[in-house]
Amino acid sequence: MASAPLPLAASPIQFGTDGWRGILGVDITVERLLMVAAASAQELAHRAPPSNASETVVIGYDRRFLAPELAEAIASAVRGCGLKPLLSTTAVPTPACSSAVVERQALGALVITASHNPPEWLGLKIKGPFGGSVEGDFTTAVEKRLAAGGITAASQGDTERFDARAEHLASLRTKVDLDGLRRGLDAMNLKVIVDPMHGSAAGCMAELLGGPDGPVREIRSSRDPLFGGNPPEPLASYLQELIATVKETSASGSPAVGLVFDGDGDRIAAVNEQGNFCSTQQLMPLLIDHLARARQLPGSVVKTVSGSDLMRLVAEDLEREVLELPVGFKYIASEMLNGKVLIGGEESGGVGFGMHLPERDALFAALLVLEALVEGGNPLGARVTSLQDRCGGASHYDRVDLRLADMASRHRLETLLSQNPPTEVAGIPVQEVMSIDGVKLRLGPSHWLMLRFSGTEPLLRLYCEAPSSEQVEKVLAWAKSFATAI
């Protein structure tokens, strides 16, 4: 299949929900990256609290094409601002940079990554001194600095380096009983198949859990800037090798669990012993139960409005407060900084923990998933089923992205949904309309449809949870027809 033609002009430099991203060689060039890195470093220094006298900016990168070289380049931009760049010696999961910022009390971090985007993309994430992504007012200020001009020129020089990967893994070892976890996995004869999708989390789980003699087997762990031809995003359609490997392992007599990380190691998904894909819609309830019941840790549960009802049901069963926020981990991170949070997560794979960082960290989430399975004495599918039996809740969920004809169609649909939302969906009466983010139409217990627009594009995201896969398909088909008819 022929590749889509590249755009002939670069898009404006604008930050999205977590950084600035674009097509390498078109949007992302050395010249533009140097300017954005300098403006970002200047803003980090400008906003540093008086108690933070550091001049250090941590710099990391993922495994994408030219990422190491561009990380070296932006170190020069940081140095040109009169600050001290501290560069990772190797590609690392983005959370490793967030952890390093906190451990070293640095000004922040700049990470060369495009996360889960297609192989031709690259970008820059900015982490604040608290160890999480900066908020919208910060990136707006960076954009204003760029528009004003006068960005400091890059300065060549020697860059101090450190092993961000080793430091991150050492930190994780202090938060999980890895020896006990290995013994528990051996006792269950549970095999762990890890798919880092050729990304920067490769090798980390195997190293944490005992190396070549441990219970972990990795696939697709080599560096491949093309990621096997697909975006390094933990979605079922990109995980056929992992699904087949888990099925084969379980069929041989040893139950298996598959764990998958996105390109920069901040998102997680899983595959259960039957080979069924499990997003955070299933992992979050498991983690809520484990942390609140087994570990008895304090704090509330934070979920996005697109998250499964099972999260709420499990949390309420354990008498935990549940906060429901708009889609985007930045809202969860803000709550983590302002209050006592047990766990916060979004349906796209990002999970954060109050006792860790205000940041998604897929490696830490993976260790806690395995810990929960060992504590419960059952593999993933059986554990999630037991939670549904105990608390209720649907087990079927899907999301579809629908591109509308044009922006005029989008505006018409937005107006209709805000002024006159549907009173029934696929013949089912709407019981409640929520407008936290987009429009969520509740159809019954653990049965809902959500319509949410993406950024400024004519793109509509359709989410549905229902008691059966047939009902999910029926509701999503109705939603597509409804949206395209406006």
Helices and strands as residue ranges (DSSP letters): E 20-23, H 30-47, E 56-61, H 67-80, E 84-88, H 94-104, E 108-112, E 121-127, H 136-148, E 160-162, H 164-173, H 178-188, E 191-195, H 204-208, G 211-213, E 216-218, G 227-229, G 236-238, H 240-251, E 256-261, E 268-271, E 277-278, H 280-289, I 290-294, E 300-304, H 309-317, E 322-325, H 329-338, E 341-345, E 351-353, H 362-376, H 380-391, E 396-403, H 407-419, E 424-425, E 428-429, E 432-434, E 439-444, E 447-453, E 459-466, H 469-485
